Structure formats: C-alpha cells, structure tokens
Amino acid sequence: MPQMSPIMWLNLFFLFSMTLILFNQNMYFSFKSNKINLNKINYKTPKTNWKW
C-alpha cells in the first residue's frame, strides 16, 4: 500500500475541514428561527419595600 506524503495529508485535512465548515454554515443559515415577541409577554415583578 503506497504511503501518502505529508503535503497530501495536509491537503486532505484542509479538504475535510472546509467541508465541515461549509456544511455547518449551510445548516446554520438554512433554518429560520422564530423571533419571540417581547410585547406579548407580561413580566410581573413583585413590589418590594426595601427597609434599610
């Protein structure tokens, strides 16, 4: 079985790295996230009397 030179291993590493990066970017930007409307959410903060 023939051996691969170090430059070929480096090329193979870059090929797989770029494939992984492009795949992750594609998956990240392909889904649209649902934005939460903050006006509909009622935040109830309890009133506290601070006695210092």
PDBQT receptor file of N, H, CA, C and O in Angstrom, charges set to zero:
ATOM      1  N   MET A   1       0.852  -1.179   0.000  1.00  0.00    +0.000 N 
ATOM      2  CA  MET A   1       0.000   0.000   0.000  1.00  0.00    +0.000 C 
ATOM      3  C   MET A   1       0.899   1.243   0.000  1.00  0.00    +0.000 C 
ATOM      4  O   MET A   1       1.794   1.366   0.836  1.00  0.00    +0.000 OA
ATOM      5  N   PRO A   2       0.658   2.149  -0.929  1.00  0.00    +0.000 N 
ATOM      6  CA  PRO A   2       1.528   3.337  -1.028  1.00  0.00    +0.000 C 
ATOM      7  C   PRO A   2       1.310   4.310   0.139  1.00  0.00    +0.000 C 
ATOM      8  O   PRO A   2       0.220   4.431   0.697  1.00  0.00    +0.000 OA
ATOM      9  N   GLN A   3       2.377   4.974   0.462  1.00  0.00    +0.000 N 
ATOM     10  H   GLN A   3       3.263   4.875   0.009  1.00  0.00    +0.000 HD
ATOM     11  CA  GLN A   3       2.319   5.952   1.545  1.00  0.00    +0.000 C 
ATOM     12  C   GLN A   3       1.948   7.318   0.977  1.00  0.00    +0.000 C 
ATOM     13  O   GLN A   3       2.240   7.639  -0.175  1.00  0.00    +0.000 OA
ATOM     14  N   MET A   4       1.293   8.109   1.826  1.00  0.00    +0.000 N 
ATOM     15  H   MET A   4       1.056   7.848   2.762  1.00  0.00    +0.000 HD
ATOM     16  CA  MET A   4       0.956   9.476   1.415  1.00  0.00    +0.000 C 
ATOM     17  C   MET A   4       2.010  10.433   1.957  1.00  0.00    +0.000 C 
ATOM     18  O   MET A   4       2.482  10.285   3.084  1.00  0.00    +0.000 OA
ATOM     19  N   SER A   5       2.361  11.394   1.157  1.00  0.00    +0.000 N 
ATOM     20  H   SER A   5       1.977  11.514   0.242  1.00  0.00    +0.000 HD
ATOM     21  CA  SER A   5       3.327  12.398   1.606  1.00  0.00    +0.000 C 
ATOM     22  C   SER A   5       2.637  13.367   2.579  1.00  0.00    +0.000 C 
ATOM     23  O   SER A   5       1.411  13.470   2.580  1.00  0.00    +0.000 OA
ATOM     24  N   PRO A   6       3.406  14.066   3.391  1.00  0.00    +0.000 N 
ATOM     25  CA  PRO A   6       2.797  14.985   4.366  1.00  0.00    +0.000 C 
ATOM     26  C   PRO A   6       1.955  16.085   3.731  1.00  0.00    +0.000 C 
ATOM     27  O   PRO A   6       0.949  16.511   4.299  1.00  0.00    +0.000 OA
ATOM     28  N   ILE A   7       2.366  16.541   2.558  1.00  0.00    +0.000 N 
ATOM     29  H   ILE A   7       3.183  16.196   2.097  1.00  0.00    +0.000 HD
ATOM     30  CA  ILE A   7       1.577  17.600   1.912  1.00  0.00    +0.000 C 
ATOM     31  C   ILE A   7       0.215  17.073   1.474  1.00  0.00    +0.000 C 
ATOM     32  O   ILE A   7      -0.760  17.824   1.444  1.00  0.00    +0.000 OA
ATOM     33  N   MET A   8       0.141  15.794   1.136  1.00  0.00    +0.000 N 
ATOM     34  H   MET A   8       0.933  15.184   1.160  1.00  0.00    +0.000 HD
ATOM     35  CA  MET A   8      -1.147  15.215   0.767  1.00  0.00    +0.000 C 
ATOM     36  C   MET A   8      -2.044  15.055   1.993  1.00  0.00    +0.000 C 
ATOM     37  O   MET A   8      -3.258  15.237   1.902  1.00  0.00    +0.000 OA
ATOM     38  N   TRP A   9      -1.451  14.717   3.136  1.00  0.00    +0.000 N 
ATOM     39  H   TRP A   9      -0.465  14.570   3.210  1.00  0.00    +0.000 HD
ATOM     40  CA  TRP A   9      -2.245  14.653   4.359  1.00  0.00    +0.000 C 
ATOM     41  C   TRP A   9      -2.773  16.035   4.726  1.00  0.00    +0.000 C 
ATOM     42  O   TRP A   9      -3.904  16.176   5.193  1.00  0.00    +0.000 OA
ATOM     43  N   LEU A  10      -1.952  17.040   4.512  1.00  0.00    +0.000 N 
ATOM     44  H   LEU A  10      -1.034  16.926   4.133  1.00  0.00    +0.000 HD
ATOM     45  CA  LEU A  10      -2.378  18.408   4.792  1.00  0.00    +0.000 C 
ATOM     46  C   LEU A  10      -3.515  18.816   3.864  1.00  0.00    +0.000 C 
ATOM     47  O   LEU A  10      -4.484  19.439   4.299  1.00  0.00    +0.000 OA
ATOM     48  N   ASN A  11      -3.400  18.467   2.594  1.00  0.00    +0.000 N 
ATOM     49  H   ASN A  11      -2.613  17.960   2.241  1.00  0.00    +0.000 HD
ATOM     50  CA  ASN A  11      -4.480  18.767   1.652  1.00  0.00    +0.000 C 
ATOM     51  C   ASN A  11      -5.765  18.037   2.030  1.00  0.00    +0.000 C 
ATOM     52  O   ASN A  11      -6.857  18.599   1.938  1.00  0.00    +0.000 OA
ATOM     53  N   LEU A  12      -5.633  16.814   2.445  1.00  0.00    +0.000 N 
ATOM     54  H   LEU A  12      -4.747  16.358   2.520  1.00  0.00    +0.000 HD
ATOM     55  CA  LEU A  12      -6.799  16.048   2.859  1.00  0.00    +0.000 C 
ATOM     56  C   LEU A  12      -7.435  16.652   4.111  1.00  0.00    +0.000 C 
ATOM     57  O   LEU A  12      -8.659  16.715   4.223  1.00  0.00    +0.000 OA
ATOM     58  N   PHE A  13      -6.610  17.087   5.037  1.00  0.00    +0.000 N 
ATOM     59  H   PHE A  13      -5.615  17.035   4.946  1.00  0.00    +0.000 HD
ATOM     60  CA  PHE A  13      -7.114  17.743   6.245  1.00  0.00    +0.000 C 
ATOM     61  C   PHE A  13      -7.869  19.023   5.894  1.00  0.00    +0.000 C 
ATOM     62  O   PHE A  13      -8.954  19.268   6.422  1.00  0.00    +0.000 OA
ATOM     63  N   PHE A  14      -7.301  19.837   5.008  1.00  0.00    +0.000 N 
ATOM     64  H   PHE A  14      -6.420  19.637   4.579  1.00  0.00    +0.000 HD
ATOM     65  CA  PHE A  14      -7.981  21.069   4.596  1.00  0.00    +0.000 C 
ATOM     66  C   PHE A  14      -9.280  20.777   3.857  1.00  0.00    +0.000 C 
ATOM     67  O   PHE A  14     -10.268  21.493   4.022  1.00  0.00    +0.000 OA
ATOM     68  N   LEU A  15      -9.278  19.759   3.068  1.00  0.00    +0.000 N 
ATOM     69  H   LEU A  15      -8.476  19.178   2.934  1.00  0.00    +0.000 HD
ATOM     70  CA  LEU A  15     -10.496  19.396   2.347  1.00  0.00    +0.000 C 
ATOM     71  C   LEU A  15     -11.616  19.026   3.324  1.00  0.00    +0.000 C 
ATOM     72  O   LEU A  15     -12.736  19.520   3.195  1.00  0.00    +0.000 OA
ATOM     73  N   PHE A  16     -11.322  18.172   4.286  1.00  0.00    +0.000 N 
ATOM     74  H   PHE A  16     -10.412  17.772   4.390  1.00  0.00    +0.000 HD
ATOM     75  CA  PHE A  16     -12.343  17.785   5.255  1.00  0.00    +0.000 C 
ATOM     76  C   PHE A  16     -12.725  18.945   6.174  1.00  0.00    +0.000 C 
ATOM     77  O   PHE A  16     -13.886  19.070   6.564  1.00  0.00    +0.000 OA
ATOM     78  N   SER A  17     -11.773  19.780   6.516  1.00  0.00    +0.000 N 
ATOM     79  H   SER A  17     -10.830  19.679   6.199  1.00  0.00    +0.000 HD
ATOM     80  CA  SER A  17     -12.079  20.931   7.366  1.00  0.00    +0.000 C 
ATOM     81  C   SER A  17     -13.001  21.907   6.657  1.00  0.00    +0.000 C 
ATOM     82  O   SER A  17     -13.971  22.390   7.243  1.00  0.00    +0.000 OA
ATOM     83  N   MET A  18     -12.705  22.198   5.408  1.00  0.00    +0.000 N 
ATOM     84  H   MET A  18     -11.918  21.806   4.932  1.00  0.00    +0.000 HD
ATOM     85  CA  MET A  18     -13.555  23.115   4.650  1.00  0.00    +0.000 C 
ATOM     86  C   MET A  18     -14.935  22.515   4.410  1.00  0.00    +0.000 C 
ATOM     87  O   MET A  18     -15.936  23.231   4.426  1.00  0.00    +0.000 OA
ATOM     88  N   THR A  19     -14.990  21.221   4.190  1.00  0.00    +0.000 N 
ATOM     89  H   THR A  19     -14.177  20.640   4.176  1.00  0.00    +0.000 HD
ATOM     90  CA  THR A  19     -16.287  20.565   4.023  1.00  0.00    +0.000 C 
ATOM     91  C   THR A  19     -17.110  20.671   5.299  1.00  0.00    +0.000 C 
ATOM     92  O   THR A  19     -18.308  20.952   5.245  1.00  0.00    +0.000 OA
ATOM     93  N   LEU A  20     -16.487  20.452   6.430  1.00  0.00    +0.000 N 
ATOM     94  H   LEU A  20     -15.514  20.224   6.474  1.00  0.00    +0.000 HD
ATOM     95  CA  LEU A  20     -17.180  20.561   7.706  1.00  0.00    +0.000 C 
ATOM     96  C   LEU A  20     -17.665  21.990   7.957  1.00  0.00    +0.000 C 
ATOM     97  O   LEU A  20     -18.800  22.193   8.386  1.00  0.00    +0.000 OA
ATOM     98  N   ILE A  21     -16.822  22.964   7.695  1.00  0.00    +0.000 N 
ATOM     99  H   ILE A  21     -15.900  22.799   7.347  1.00  0.00    +0.000 HD
ATOM    100  CA  ILE A  21     -17.193  24.363   7.913  1.00  0.00    +0.000 C 
ATOM    101  C   ILE A  21     -18.337  24.767   6.996  1.00  0.00    +0.000 C 
ATOM    102  O   ILE A  21     -19.292  25.403   7.443  1.00  0.00    +0.000 OA
ATOM    103  N   LEU A  22     -18.255  24.412   5.734  1.00  0.00    +0.000 N 
ATOM    104  H   LEU A  22     -17.480  23.896   5.371  1.00  0.00    +0.000 HD
ATOM    105  CA  LEU A  22     -19.318  24.770   4.797  1.00  0.00    +0.000 C 
ATOM    106  C   LEU A  22     -20.627  24.067   5.132  1.00  0.00    +0.000 C 
ATOM    107  O   LEU A  22     -21.700  24.662   5.026  1.00  0.00    +0.000 OA
ATOM    108  N   PHE A  23     -20.544  22.822   5.529  1.00  0.00    +0.000 N 
ATOM    109  H   PHE A  23     -19.672  22.338   5.615  1.00  0.00    +0.000 HD
ATOM    110  CA  PHE A  23     -21.749  22.097   5.912  1.00  0.00    +0.000 C 
ATOM    111  C   PHE A  23     -22.405  22.741   7.131  1.00  0.00    +0.000 C 
ATOM    112  O   PHE A  23     -23.625  22.901   7.164  1.00  0.00    +0.000 OA
ATOM    113  N   ASN A  24     -21.605  23.111   8.131  1.00  0.00    +0.000 N 
ATOM    114  H   ASN A  24     -20.614  22.981   8.104  1.00  0.00    +0.000 HD
ATOM    115  CA  ASN A  24     -22.161  23.738   9.332  1.00  0.00    +0.000 C 
ATOM    116  C   ASN A  24     -22.761  25.105   9.035  1.00  0.00    +0.000 C 
ATOM    117  O   ASN A  24     -23.804  25.458   9.586  1.00  0.00    +0.000 OA
ATOM    118  N   GLN A  25     -22.117  25.869   8.179  1.00  0.00    +0.000 N 
ATOM    119  H   GLN A  25     -21.270  25.583   7.732  1.00  0.00    +0.000 HD
ATOM    120  CA  GLN A  25     -22.682  27.159   7.809  1.00  0.00    +0.000 C 
ATOM    121  C   GLN A  25     -23.978  26.991   7.042  1.00  0.00    +0.000 C 
ATOM    122  O   GLN A  25     -24.930  27.746   7.238  1.00  0.00    +0.000 OA
ATOM    123  N   ASN A  26     -24.010  26.015   6.183  1.00  0.00    +0.000 N 
ATOM    124  H   ASN A  26     -23.237  25.401   6.024  1.00  0.00    +0.000 HD
ATOM    125  CA  ASN A  26     -25.224  25.766   5.416  1.00  0.00    +0.000 C 
ATOM    126  C   ASN A  26     -26.368  25.348   6.331  1.00  0.00    +0.000 C 
ATOM    127  O   ASN A  26     -27.497  25.808   6.155  1.00  0.00    +0.000 OA
ATOM    128  N   MET A  27     -26.098  24.495   7.292  1.00  0.00    +0.000 N 
ATOM    129  H   MET A  27     -25.181  24.121   7.434  1.00  0.00    +0.000 HD
ATOM    130  CA  MET A  27     -27.143  24.066   8.212  1.00  0.00    +0.000 C 
ATOM    131  C   MET A  27     -27.574  25.205   9.138  1.00  0.00    +0.000 C 
ATOM    132  O   MET A  27     -28.746  25.293   9.504  1.00  0.00    +0.000 OA
ATOM    133  N   TYR A  28     -26.652  26.062   9.512  1.00  0.00    +0.000 N 
ATOM    134  H   TYR A  28     -25.700  25.991   9.215  1.00  0.00    +0.000 HD
ATOM    135  CA  TYR A  28     -26.979  27.168  10.409  1.00  0.00    +0.000 C 
ATOM    136  C   TYR A  28     -27.894  28.179   9.724  1.00  0.00    +0.000 C 
ATOM    137  O   TYR A  28     -28.866  28.638  10.323  1.00  0.00    +0.000 OA
ATOM    138  N   PHE A  29     -27.594  28.525   8.487  1.00  0.00    +0.000 N 
ATOM    139  H   PHE A  29     -26.805  28.152   8.000  1.00  0.00    +0.000 HD
ATOM    140  CA  PHE A  29     -28.353  29.555   7.799  1.00  0.00    +0.000 C 
ATOM    141  C   PHE A  29     -29.574  29.022   7.062  1.00  0.00    +0.000 C 
ATOM    142  O   PHE A  29     -30.334  29.809   6.500  1.00  0.00    +0.000 OA
ATOM    143  N   SER A  30     -29.782  27.726   7.048  1.00  0.00    +0.000 N 
ATOM    144  H   SER A  30     -29.164  27.086   7.505  1.00  0.00    +0.000 HD
ATOM    145  CA  SER A  30     -30.924  27.191   6.316  1.00  0.00    +0.000 C 
ATOM    146  C   SER A  30     -32.205  27.198   7.145  1.00  0.00    +0.000 C 
ATOM    147  O   SER A  30     -33.302  27.146   6.587  1.00  0.00    +0.000 OA
ATOM    148  N   PHE A  31     -32.078  27.261   8.485  1.00  0.00    +0.000 N 
ATOM    149  H   PHE A  31     -31.188  27.304   8.939  1.00  0.00    +0.000 HD
ATOM    150  CA  PHE A  31     -33.259  27.260   9.333  1.00  0.00    +0.000 C 
ATOM    151  C   PHE A  31     -33.561  28.669   9.807  1.00  0.00    +0.000 C 
ATOM    152  O   PHE A  31     -32.676  29.407  10.238  1.00  0.00    +0.000 OA
ATOM    153  N   LYS A  32     -34.840  29.022   9.716  1.00  0.00    +0.000 N 
ATOM    154  H   LYS A  32     -35.560  28.423   9.365  1.00  0.00    +0.000 HD
ATOM    155  CA  LYS A  32     -35.263  30.339  10.166  1.00  0.00    +0.000 C 
ATOM    156  C   LYS A  32     -35.731  30.226  11.609  1.00  0.00    +0.000 C 
ATOM    157  O   LYS A  32     -36.596  29.410  11.927  1.00  0.00    +0.000 OA
ATOM    158  N   SER A  33     -35.173  31.028  12.456  1.00  0.00    +0.000 N 
ATOM    159  H   SER A  33     -34.470  31.691  12.197  1.00  0.00    +0.000 HD
ATOM    160  CA  SER A  33     -35.537  30.959  13.864  1.00  0.00    +0.000 C 
ATOM    161  C   SER A  33     -36.799  31.783  14.112  1.00  0.00    +0.000 C 
ATOM    162  O   SER A  33     -37.053  32.782  13.438  1.00  0.00    +0.000 OA
ATOM    163  N   ASN A  34     -37.577  31.344  15.086  1.00  0.00    +0.000 N 
ATOM    164  H   ASN A  34     -37.371  30.533  15.634  1.00  0.00    +0.000 HD
ATOM    165  CA  ASN A  34     -38.781  32.080  15.468  1.00  0.00    +0.000 C 
ATOM    166  C   ASN A  34     -38.391  33.167  16.452  1.00  0.00    +0.000 C 
ATOM    167  O   ASN A  34     -37.766  32.910  17.480  1.00  0.00    +0.000 OA
ATOM    168  N   LYS A  35     -38.779  34.392  16.107  1.00  0.00    +0.000 N 
ATOM    169  H   LYS A  35     -39.287  34.601  15.271  1.00  0.00    +0.000 HD
ATOM    170  CA  LYS A  35     -38.468  35.502  16.995  1.00  0.00    +0.000 C 
ATOM    171  C   LYS A  35     -39.550  35.610  18.060  1.00  0.00    +0.000 C 
ATOM    172  O   LYS A  35     -40.740  35.478  17.772  1.00  0.00    +0.000 OA
ATOM    173  N   ILE A  36     -39.131  35.847  19.265  1.00  0.00    +0.000 N 
ATOM    174  H   ILE A  36     -38.165  35.954  19.499  1.00  0.00    +0.000 HD
ATOM    175  CA  ILE A  36     -40.061  35.971  20.381  1.00  0.00    +0.000 C 
ATOM    176  C   ILE A  36     -40.500  37.429  20.474  1.00  0.00    +0.000 C 
ATOM    177  O   ILE A  36     -39.675  38.341  20.544  1.00  0.00    +0.000 OA
ATOM    178  N   ASN A  37     -41.804  37.624  20.474  1.00  0.00    +0.000 N 
ATOM    179  H   ASN A  37     -42.473  36.883  20.417  1.00  0.00    +0.000 HD
ATOM    180  CA  ASN A  37     -42.333  38.969  20.610  1.00  0.00    +0.000 C 
ATOM    181  C   ASN A  37     -42.361  39.327  22.093  1.00  0.00    +0.000 C 
ATOM    182  O   ASN A  37     -43.100  38.724  22.870  1.00  0.00    +0.000 OA
ATOM    183  N   LEU A  38     -41.565  40.296  22.473  1.00  0.00    +0.000 N 
ATOM    184  H   LEU A  38     -40.965  40.786  21.841  1.00  0.00    +0.000 HD
ATOM    185  CA  LEU A  38     -41.440  40.644  23.878  1.00  0.00    +0.000 C 
ATOM    186  C   LEU A  38     -42.623  41.462  24.380  1.00  0.00    +0.000 C 
ATOM    187  O   LEU A  38     -42.826  41.567  25.590  1.00  0.00    +0.000 OA
ATOM    188  N   ASN A  39     -43.407  42.044  23.477  1.00  0.00    +0.000 N 
ATOM    189  H   ASN A  39     -43.243  41.959  22.494  1.00  0.00    +0.000 HD
ATOM    190  CA  ASN A  39     -44.548  42.845  23.905  1.00  0.00    +0.000 C 
ATOM    191  C   ASN A  39     -45.677  41.975  24.443  1.00  0.00    +0.000 C 
ATOM    192  O   ASN A  39     -46.455  42.439  25.277  1.00  0.00    +0.000 OA
ATOM    193  N   LYS A  40     -45.787  40.746  23.998  1.00  0.00    +0.000 N 
ATOM    194  H   LYS A  40     -45.155  40.369  23.321  1.00  0.00    +0.000 HD
ATOM    195  CA  LYS A  40     -46.867  39.869  24.434  1.00  0.00    +0.000 C 
ATOM    196  C   LYS A  40     -46.605  39.249  25.799  1.00  0.00    +0.000 C 
ATOM    197  O   LYS A  40     -47.539  38.815  26.474  1.00  0.00    +0.000 OA
ATOM    198  N   ILE A  41     -45.376  39.203  26.199  1.00  0.00    +0.000 N 
ATOM    199  H   ILE A  41     -44.617  39.555  25.651  1.00  0.00    +0.000 HD
ATOM    200  CA  ILE A  41     -45.029  38.574  27.468  1.00  0.00    +0.000 C 
ATOM    201  C   ILE A  41     -45.189  39.602  28.587  1.00  0.00    +0.000 C 
ATOM    202  O   ILE A  41     -44.605  40.684  28.541  1.00  0.00    +0.000 OA
ATOM    203  N   ASN A  42     -45.981  39.249  29.581  1.00  0.00    +0.000 N 
ATOM    204  H   ASN A  42     -46.456  38.370  29.619  1.00  0.00    +0.000 HD
ATOM    205  CA  ASN A  42     -46.169  40.141  30.728  1.00  0.00    +0.000 C 
ATOM    206  C   ASN A  42     -45.181  39.756  31.817  1.00  0.00    +0.000 C 
ATOM    207  O   ASN A  42     -45.190  38.641  32.340  1.00  0.00    +0.000 OA
ATOM    208  N   TYR A  43     -44.350  40.697  32.129  1.00  0.00    +0.000 N 
ATOM    209  H   TYR A  43     -44.342  41.602  31.705  1.00  0.00    +0.000 HD
ATOM    210  CA  TYR A  43     -43.387  40.472  33.193  1.00  0.00    +0.000 C 
ATOM    211  C   TYR A  43     -43.975  41.038  34.479  1.00  0.00    +0.000 C 
ATOM    212  O   TYR A  43     -44.232  42.238  34.582  1.00  0.00    +0.000 OA
ATOM    213  N   LYS A  44     -44.180  40.178  35.438  1.00  0.00    +0.000 N 
ATOM    214  H   LYS A  44     -43.971  39.203  35.354  1.00  0.00    +0.000 HD
ATOM    215  CA  LYS A  44     -44.713  40.621  36.719  1.00  0.00    +0.000 C 
ATOM    216  C   LYS A  44     -43.580  40.618  37.734  1.00  0.00    +0.000 C 
ATOM    217  O   LYS A  44     -43.042  39.576  38.106  1.00  0.00    +0.000 OA
ATOM    218  N   THR A  45     -43.247  41.809  38.158  1.00  0.00    +0.000 N 
ATOM    219  H   THR A  45     -43.684  42.656  37.856  1.00  0.00    +0.000 HD
ATOM    220  CA  THR A  45     -42.210  41.917  39.177  1.00  0.00    +0.000 C 
ATOM    221  C   THR A  45     -42.891  42.251  40.498  1.00  0.00    +0.000 C 
ATOM    222  O   THR A  45     -43.661  43.209  40.572  1.00  0.00    +0.000 OA
ATOM    223  N   PRO A  46     -42.627  41.502  41.501  1.00  0.00    +0.000 N 
ATOM    224  CA  PRO A  46     -43.271  41.785  42.793  1.00  0.00    +0.000 C 
ATOM    225  C   PRO A  46     -42.721  43.077  43.396  1.00  0.00    +0.000 C 
ATOM    226  O   PRO A  46     -41.528  43.372  43.322  1.00  0.00    +0.000 OA
ATOM    227  N   LYS A  47     -43.635  43.829  43.991  1.00  0.00    +0.000 N 
ATOM    228  H   LYS A  47     -44.604  43.590  44.051  1.00  0.00    +0.000 HD
ATOM    229  CA  LYS A  47     -43.194  45.056  44.651  1.00  0.00    +0.000 C 
ATOM    230  C   LYS A  47     -42.553  44.699  45.978  1.00  0.00    +0.000 C 
ATOM    231  O   LYS A  47     -43.091  43.919  46.764  1.00  0.00    +0.000 OA
ATOM    232  N   THR A  48     -41.431  45.271  46.199  1.00  0.00    +0.000 N 
ATOM    233  H   THR A  48     -40.994  45.905  45.561  1.00  0.00    +0.000 HD
ATOM    234  CA  THR A  48     -40.736  45.015  47.461  1.00  0.00    +0.000 C 
ATOM    235  C   THR A  48     -40.449  46.338  48.138  1.00  0.00    +0.000 C 
ATOM    236  O   THR A  48     -40.017  47.298  47.499  1.00  0.00    +0.000 OA
ATOM    237  N   ASN A  49     -40.688  46.378  49.408  1.00  0.00    +0.000 N 
ATOM    238  H   ASN A  49     -41.039  45.598  49.927  1.00  0.00    +0.000 HD
ATOM    239  CA  ASN A  49     -40.340  47.552  50.202  1.00  0.00    +0.000 C 
ATOM    240  C   ASN A  49     -38.991  47.298  50.842  1.00  0.00    +0.000 C 
ATOM    241  O   ASN A  49     -38.834  46.427  51.698  1.00  0.00    +0.000 OA
ATOM    242  N   TRP A  50     -38.042  48.069  50.412  1.00  0.00    +0.000 N 
ATOM    243  H   TRP A  50     -38.169  48.777  49.717  1.00  0.00    +0.000 HD
ATOM    244  CA  TRP A  50     -36.707  47.905  50.977  1.00  0.00    +0.000 C 
ATOM    245  C   TRP A  50     -36.596  48.734  52.243  1.00  0.00    +0.000 C 
ATOM    246  O   TRP A  50     -36.744  49.955  52.214  1.00  0.00    +0.000 OA
ATOM    247  N   LYS A  51     -36.342  48.084  53.317  1.00  0.00    +0.000 N 
ATOM    248  H   LYS A  51     -36.222  47.092  53.341  1.00  0.00    +0.000 HD
ATOM    249  CA  LYS A  51     -36.194  48.772  54.605  1.00  0.00    +0.000 C 
ATOM    250  C   LYS A  51     -34.721  48.728  54.990  1.00  0.00    +0.000 C 
ATOM    251  O   LYS A  51     -34.201  47.710  55.448  1.00  0.00    +0.000 OA
ATOM    252  N   TRP A  52     -34.089  49.835  54.794  1.00  0.00    +0.000 N 
ATOM    253  H   TRP A  52     -34.511  50.662  54.422  1.00  0.00    +0.000 HD
ATOM    254  CA  TRP A  52     -32.650  49.875  55.053  1.00  0.00    +0.000 C 
ATOM    255  C   TRP A  52     -32.404  50.341  56.454  1.00  0.00    +0.000 C 
ATOM    256  O   TRP A  52     -31.253  50.445  56.876  1.00  0.00    +0.000 OA
TER     257      TRP A  52
